Amino acid sequence: MNYLIYPIKIMNITQTYKNDFSHSRHTIGTPKDYPIDDNCGKSGANGYFYCPCNEMEVKKIYGVGTSSTNVLWIESTSPVITPTFVDYITIMIGHIEDKELNKLKIGQKFSRKEIIALEGKDGYATGEHFHIVVGRGKMTDGGWVKNSNGIWVISTTGGAVRPEDSFFIDNTFTTIKNSGGLKFIDLYSDIIEDNYYYTTAESLNVRLGPSTKFNAINTLPKHSKVKIKEIVNNWAKISDKEYISSNNITKSIPNNYYETKMTTANLLNVRKSPGGNILKEQSPLPKGTTVAIMETKNNWIKINKNRWIYKDYVN
């Protein structure tokens, strides 16, 4: 699985988007982003930024040879799994020195845990560190735009994301010295290992293949719990024949969620109400269709709004 892990071996977050004036101007403006500073454990140039997923590509390098603060943009070459979404990811990194950025080229690719650059203090930094900002999706608008406070913030197709909503902690790779009060999720928790996710769309199509070209055989309501077999090209496989969009699932556990089961009848009618009229749309359901258990009423199960099936034919 292409999990996004924290990219530094010793986490020592010295400033977050919450508690520093210069950073807060990023967060209270429009649009906004959520920067953190990490000095990799101690002062001095002694920490590296590592590739946090299966593969990332250098998309833009700014500021080398000028008085401006150096900035590097890297983008995943495929969707990554984060604690809150599955999508491409773009990371903007500041303060890397000229001599480090001169080693990099646009289009250069790095594999998981490969060193990308050494921390620096280029620009107005008082000490060596990485200034890190995360955006969901691919880079847009040259990678950044000015917000209402006149501050340059990251620009991506999915918008800025909080670091704790972006990175897992691989405790075999990263040691936490100081998280700056941010709460990160352990990659090796039971929740992660079980590969369970929760749907985020109000009514998510379940398709017979990994594309919108395939027929939708059912819909899952928001907060349905599903077990993912694999994720390829923005499609999550939930059974041997069923796929859902990976852009609409999350690892974050909602306060209330719906368990899912599979149909056992060869063809199972879907009704508008318990024992009511048979629906024509997405009905009957073929054997082995994943359905949510929203409500049980007498001998009937509600699987979505105005969609009911007989309870003896699910397992």
C-alpha positions as CSV (number, residue, x, y, z in Angstrom):
1,M,0.0,0.0,0.0
2,N,1.3,3.5,-0.9
3,Y,1.0,5.1,2.5
4,L,2.4,8.6,3.1
5,I,4.8,8.6,6.0
6,Y,6.5,11.5,7.8
7,P,9.6,12.4,5.8
8,I,12.1,13.0,8.6
9,K,13.9,10.5,10.9
10,I,13.7,12.6,14.1
11,M,10.6,14.7,14.3
12,N,11.3,17.9,16.2
13,I,8.6,20.4,15.2
14,T,9.6,23.8,16.4
15,Q,6.7,25.8,15.0
16,T,3.3,24.7,13.8
17,Y,0.5,26.5,11.9
18,K,-1.1,27.2,15.3
19,N,1.4,28.9,17.5
20,D,3.6,31.3,15.5
21,F,2.7,34.7,14.1
22,S,4.4,34.2,10.7
23,H,2.8,30.8,10.3
24,S,-0.6,31.9,11.5
25,R,-0.8,34.4,8.7
26,H,-0.9,31.4,6.4
27,T,-3.8,29.8,8.3
28,I,-6.1,32.8,8.9
29,G,-5.9,34.1,5.3
30,T,-7.8,33.1,2.2
31,P,-6.8,30.7,0.7
32,K,-4.8,29.1,3.5
33,D,-2.2,26.4,4.2
34,Y,-0.8,24.8,7.3
35,P,3.0,25.1,7.5
36,I,5.3,23.4,10.1
37,D,9.0,23.8,10.8
38,D,11.1,20.8,11.7
39,N,14.8,21.0,12.6
40,C,15.2,17.2,12.4
41,G,16.1,16.7,16.1
42,K,18.7,19.4,16.9
43,S,20.3,22.6,15.6
44,G,22.7,22.5,12.7
45,A,22.5,21.0,9.2
46,N,22.2,17.3,10.2
47,G,18.8,16.1,9.0
48,Y,17.4,15.0,5.7
49,F,14.1,15.1,4.0
50,Y,13.3,11.6,2.7
51,C,10.8,10.5,0.0
52,P,7.6,9.8,2.0
53,C,5.8,7.5,-0.4
54,N,6.5,5.0,-3.2
55,E,7.6,7.7,-5.7
56,M,7.8,11.5,-5.9
57,E,8.9,13.8,-8.7
58,V,10.5,17.2,-8.5
59,K,8.1,19.6,-10.1
60,K,9.5,23.1,-9.4
61,I,12.6,24.7,-7.8
62,Y,12.5,28.4,-6.8
63,G,14.9,31.0,-5.5
64,V,18.3,29.5,-6.2
65,G,20.9,32.2,-6.7
66,T,18.6,35.0,-5.5
67,S,17.8,36.7,-2.3
68,S,14.4,35.0,-2.1
69,T,13.8,32.1,0.1
70,N,14.5,28.8,-1.7
71,V,11.4,26.6,-2.2
72,L,11.1,23.0,-3.6
73,W,7.9,21.4,-4.8
74,I,7.6,17.6,-5.1
75,E,4.6,15.6,-6.2
76,S,3.6,12.0,-5.9
77,T,3.5,10.1,-9.2
78,S,0.4,8.1,-8.1
79,P,-2.3,8.4,-5.4
80,V,-1.1,8.0,-1.8
81,I,-3.0,6.8,1.3
82,T,-3.2,9.3,4.1
83,P,-5.1,9.3,7.4
84,T,-8.0,11.3,5.8
85,F,-8.0,10.8,2.0
86,V,-6.5,8.9,-0.9
87,D,-5.2,11.2,-3.7
88,Y,-2.1,12.6,-5.3
89,I,0.0,14.7,-2.9
90,T,2.2,17.8,-3.4
91,I,4.7,19.0,-0.8
92,M,6.3,22.4,-0.7
93,I,9.6,22.6,1.2
94,G,11.4,25.8,2.2
95,H,14.9,26.9,3.3
96,I,17.0,24.3,1.5
97,E,20.4,25.7,0.5
98,D,21.5,26.5,-3.1
99,K,24.1,23.8,-3.1
100,E,21.5,21.2,-2.3
101,L,18.9,22.4,-4.8
102,N,21.6,22.6,-7.5
103,K,21.8,18.7,-7.2
104,L,18.2,18.4,-8.2
105,K,16.5,18.6,-11.6
106,I,12.9,19.1,-12.7
107,G,11.4,15.7,-13.4
108,Q,13.9,13.9,-11.1
109,K,12.2,11.0,-9.2
110,F,12.8,9.5,-5.8
111,S,11.6,6.3,-4.3
112,R,10.4,5.6,-0.8
113,K,12.8,6.6,2.0
114,E,15.4,7.9,-0.5
115,I,17.2,11.1,0.6
116,I,15.9,14.2,-1.3
117,A,17.7,17.1,0.4
118,L,19.5,18.3,3.6
119,E,17.9,20.9,5.8
120,G,19.1,24.5,5.5
121,K,18.5,28.0,6.6
122,D,18.3,29.8,3.2
123,G,16.3,33.0,3.3
124,Y,15.3,34.5,6.6
125,A,15.6,31.4,8.7
126,T,17.5,31.7,12.0
127,G,18.6,28.1,12.0
128,E,18.6,25.0,9.8
129,H,15.2,23.4,9.4
130,F,12.6,22.4,6.8
131,H,9.5,24.5,6.3
132,I,6.9,22.0,5.2
133,V,3.5,22.5,3.6
134,V,1.2,19.8,2.2
135,G,-1.4,20.0,-0.5
136,R,-3.9,17.4,-1.7
137,G,-3.7,16.7,-5.4
138,K,-1.4,18.0,-8.1
139,M,0.3,21.4,-8.3
140,T,-1.6,24.3,-9.8
141,D,-0.9,28.0,-10.4
142,G,2.8,27.5,-10.4
143,G,2.6,25.8,-7.0
144,W,1.5,28.8,-4.9
145,V,-0.8,31.9,-4.7
146,K,-0.9,34.9,-2.5
147,N,-3.6,34.8,0.2
148,S,-5.6,37.7,1.6
149,N,-2.7,38.5,4.0
150,G,-0.2,38.8,1.1
151,I,1.4,35.4,2.1
152,W,2.4,32.8,-0.5
153,V,0.4,29.6,0.2
154,I,0.5,26.3,-1.6
155,S,-1.8,25.8,-4.6
156,T,-3.0,22.3,-5.5
157,T,-6.1,20.7,-7.1
158,G,-7.4,19.5,-3.7
159,G,-6.2,22.4,-1.5
160,A,-4.0,22.6,1.5
161,V,-4.0,19.8,4.2
162,R,-2.9,19.8,7.8
163,P,0.2,17.7,8.3
164,E,-1.4,15.4,10.9
165,D,-4.1,14.7,8.3
166,S,-1.5,13.9,5.7
167,F,1.3,11.8,7.2
168,F,1.3,8.6,9.1
169,I,4.1,7.9,11.5
170,D,6.2,4.9,10.6
171,N,7.8,4.2,14.0
172,T,10.4,2.0,12.4
173,F,11.6,5.0,10.5
174,T,10.7,8.2,12.5
175,T,11.3,8.9,16.2
176,I,9.1,11.6,17.7
177,K,11.1,14.1,19.8
178,N,8.5,16.9,19.6
179,S,5.3,16.8,17.6
180,G,4.5,20.5,18.4
181,G,1.2,19.3,20.0
182,L,0.0,17.8,16.7
183,K,-1.5,14.3,16.9
184,F,-0.3,11.9,14.2
185,I,-1.6,8.4,13.5
186,D,0.7,5.4,13.9
187,L,1.0,3.5,10.6
188,Y,1.1,0.2,12.5
189,S,-2.0,0.6,14.6
190,D,-4.6,-2.1,14.3
191,I,-6.8,0.3,12.3
192,I,-4.3,0.7,9.6
193,E,-3.2,-2.9,9.4
194,D,-6.8,-4.1,8.9
195,N,-7.2,-1.9,5.8
196,Y,-10.6,-0.6,6.9
197,Y,-11.8,2.7,5.4
198,Y,-15.0,4.8,5.7
199,T,-16.9,6.4,2.7
200,T,-17.2,10.2,2.6
201,A,-19.6,10.7,-0.3
202,E,-23.3,11.0,0.5
203,S,-24.0,8.1,-1.9
204,L,-21.0,6.4,-3.4
205,N,-21.4,4.3,-6.5
206,V,-20.1,0.7,-6.4
207,R,-18.9,-0.3,-9.9
208,L,-18.1,-3.5,-11.6
209,G,-14.6,-2.2,-12.6
210,P,-12.1,0.5,-11.9
211,S,-13.6,3.2,-14.1
212,T,-16.7,5.3,-14.6
213,K,-17.2,3.3,-17.8
214,F,-18.3,0.3,-15.7
215,N,-21.9,0.0,-14.5
216,A,-22.8,1.0,-11.0
217,I,-24.5,-1.9,-9.3
218,N,-25.2,-0.3,-5.9
219,T,-24.6,2.8,-3.8
220,L,-23.1,3.0,-0.3
221,P,-24.2,5.7,2.1
222,K,-21.8,8.1,3.7
223,H,-19.8,6.5,6.6
224,S,-20.0,3.0,5.3
225,K,-17.2,0.8,6.6
226,V,-15.4,-1.1,3.9
227,K,-12.3,-3.3,3.7
228,I,-10.0,-2.3,0.8
229,K,-8.1,-5.1,-1.0
230,E,-5.9,-2.7,-3.1
231,I,-5.9,0.8,-4.6
232,V,-4.9,1.4,-8.2
233,N,-5.3,4.7,-10.2
234,N,-7.8,6.3,-7.8
235,W,-10.0,3.1,-7.6
236,A,-10.3,1.0,-4.4
237,K,-11.1,-2.7,-4.8
238,I,-13.6,-3.9,-2.1
239,S,-14.4,-7.4,-3.5
240,D,-13.4,-9.5,-6.5
241,K,-15.7,-7.6,-8.8
242,E,-16.5,-4.3,-6.9
243,Y,-14.7,-0.9,-7.0
244,I,-15.3,2.5,-5.5
245,S,-13.6,5.8,-6.0
246,S,-10.6,6.1,-3.6
247,N,-11.1,9.9,-3.6
248,N,-14.2,9.3,-1.4
249,I,-12.7,7.2,1.4
250,T,-10.9,8.0,4.6
251,K,-9.1,6.4,7.5
252,S,-10.7,8.7,10.0
253,I,-13.3,6.9,12.0
254,P,-16.7,8.8,12.1
255,N,-18.6,8.9,15.4
256,N,-21.2,6.7,13.8
257,Y,-20.7,4.4,10.8
258,Y,-22.4,1.5,9.0
259,E,-21.1,-2.0,8.8
260,T,-21.2,-3.7,5.4
261,K,-22.2,-7.2,4.3
262,M,-22.6,-9.1,1.1
263,T,-25.7,-10.3,-0.6
264,T,-26.2,-14.1,-1.0
265,A,-29.2,-14.4,-3.4
266,N,-28.4,-14.9,-7.1
267,L,-30.5,-11.8,-7.8
268,L,-31.9,-9.7,-4.9
269,N,-34.7,-7.2,-5.4
270,V,-34.3,-3.7,-3.9
271,R,-37.5,-2.1,-2.7
272,K,-38.5,1.5,-2.0
273,S,-39.7,0.6,1.5
274,P,-39.9,-2.6,3.7
275,G,-42.0,-5.0,1.5
276,G,-42.8,-2.1,-0.9
277,N,-42.5,-1.7,-4.6
278,I,-39.5,-3.1,-6.4
279,L,-37.1,-0.4,-7.7
280,K,-35.9,-0.6,-11.2
281,E,-32.7,1.4,-10.8
282,Q,-29.7,-0.7,-9.6
283,S,-32.0,-3.7,-8.9
284,P,-31.9,-6.6,-8.7
285,L,-28.5,-6.9,-7.0
286,P,-26.2,-9.7,-8.2
287,K,-24.9,-12.2,-5.7
288,G,-21.9,-10.9,-3.7
289,T,-22.8,-7.2,-3.8
290,T,-21.5,-5.1,-0.9
291,V,-24.3,-3.4,1.0
292,A,-24.5,-1.1,4.1
293,I,-26.6,-2.0,7.1
294,M,-28.2,1.3,8.0
295,E,-31.3,0.0,9.8
296,T,-33.1,-3.2,10.4
297,K,-36.9,-3.2,10.4
298,N,-38.8,-6.4,11.0
299,N,-37.3,-8.7,8.2
300,W,-35.9,-5.8,6.1
301,I,-32.6,-4.0,5.9
302,K,-32.2,-0.4,4.8
303,I,-29.1,-0.1,2.6
304,N,-29.4,3.5,1.5
305,K,-32.1,6.2,1.3
306,N,-35.3,4.6,0.1
307,R,-33.5,1.3,-0.6
308,W,-34.5,-1.9,1.3
309,I,-33.6,-5.6,0.9
310,Y,-34.8,-8.7,2.6
311,K,-32.5,-9.5,5.6
312,D,-32.2,-13.3,5.0
313,Y,-30.2,-12.7,1.9
314,V,-27.2,-11.0,3.3
315,N,-24.2,-12.4,5.2
